[in-house]
Amino acid sequence: MDSKSGEWQLELERIWQADAPDWREAARLAEVMARTGAELLLRQAAAQALPILRHAAAEGADPAITDAARRRLGVIREVLHTLATPKFGRRDIPLQTLAPEQRHRQLLGLPLDRRLSAPEIHRAWKRAAKSAHPDAGGSAQAFLALSAAREALIAEVRFRRV
């Protein structure tokens, strides 16, 4: 998070903690965030909050409007907090794409780490096909994908035997 976002977070906290928030200042801050924010999520949250904040800044705004403005301000606050929170571990590492065999196993709900037998694959296919079959409320495409996964895994088992 850059220093500008840190300043915005402090300004937003000041507005949030006030007994009578300065909605005009909140609208100005949201407009700046929507225009110059580095993160897409922050720009979107600020842009969505801007109309209600401007409406709340009007003289004699309805209490329902100010409540909605407070909720929108809370959304921006949460986004800034999420962006400022340090991320530990390996959360930013992109997910690995699965090999075809692993995708087939995952589709059938089979373990990824051991050898499988043909009857075990068939049982898993039957279990998954009960809900994926078009007659049972599933889609034809999902059923065909399950069947293709079953055939590929059984072909691999037969290939290992040879």
N, C-alpha and C positions, 0 to 999 in steps of 0.2 A: 504494500500500500504506500502511495506517495505522500509527501508532506501536505499537499493540498487536501487530500482525503482526510488526513488527521485533523486539519483545521476545520473542515466541514463537520467532522464528527463532534468536535468541541462546540462549535456554534449550534449545531442541532441539539446537543445535550442541554445547552443553556436555554434554548427555546422550549424544549420539552419539559424542563424542570420548573419553568415559570408558572406562577399561579394563573396568570392570564397571558397565554402565549401571544407573541407579536406575530400575527398571521401574515402581515405585510413582509416582515423580515423573513419568515419561513418561505413565502412564495418567491422572494428574491433569491434565497439560497437554493431552492429547488430548481429555479430557472438556470442558475449558474451550473448546478450539477448536471442538468439535462443537456446543456450545451457543451460543457467542457470535461465531463467525467471520463476517466480513462476506461472504466469498466462498463460494458454494455448493460449489465443487470442494473447498475446504479443509474445510468442514463434513462433506462426504461422506467424504473420506479419513480424517479424524479419527474419525468415527463407525465406520467399518469397521475401523479399527485398535484401537479401544478394547477389545473382548473379548480379543484375543490379548495386549494389553499388560497387562490385568488378570490374565490367566492366568499370564503370565511373572512378575508381581510376587509370586505365591504362593511360599511357602517350598519350596525343593527342586524348582523347575520343571525339567522335562525340557529338555535342550539343544536338541532339535528345536523346542520351544516358544519358547525364547529366540532361536533363529535366525529363526523366523517373525516374532517381535516386532521384531527388528532390521530385517527386510525391510519390515514395515509402517511402522516409524518412518522408514525411508528413503523410502517413498512420500510421507509427510507432508512430509518434508524437501524432496523434489523439487517438491511443489506450492507450498510456501512460496517456494522459490527461483524458480519460474516466475512467481509473483505479484510477487516483488520485482524481477525483472529488468526494466530499462527497455526499452520497445518503441520502436524507431526506425522511421522511414518511415511508410507509410500503412497499417499493418496493422489499425488499428481502424476504418477507413472501411468501411461496409457495402458488400457487393457490389452492383453495379448489376444490376437486372433486365434481361434481354435483350428486345429487341423480337421480335415473332413471326418476322420474317424472319431475324434473327440466330439465334434458337433453331433454326429449320429448317436453316440452314446448319451450325450446330454439330452437330446431330443426324446430318447426312449427312457430316460431316467436311470441309466446304468452307470456303475462306477467307472471312473476314468483310469484307475491305477492297476487293474489286474486283467488277466486273460478271461475271456468269456466263452461259454459253451453255446452251441446252437440252440439247445432247448431253453437256456436262460434268456437268450436274445428273443426267442419266440414268445416266451411268457411276458417279457417286458413289452413287446409289441402289442400283444393281446390286451394287456392292462391299459396301455396308452390309447389303443384303437377304440376302446369302449366309449371314450368321451370325444374322440376326434372324428369318428365316423359320421358321415352326413345324416344317416338315419337316426343317430343319437343326438343330433343338434350341433354337430361339429361342421367343419367345412371340408369340401372335397380336396382342396389344396393341402390342408393340414394332414388329412388322411394319406394322401399320396406322398407327402414328405416323410411321414412315419414309415410307410411301406418301403420307400426308397432307402431309408436309413436301415431298416431291418435287412433288406436284401444285400446292402453293401457290407454290413457287419457279418452276416452269415457267409457271404462270399469270401471274406477275409479269413474266417475261421476255417473254411474248407481249404483255402490256399495254404494256410499254416500246416495242415495235415499232410499235404502232398510233399 
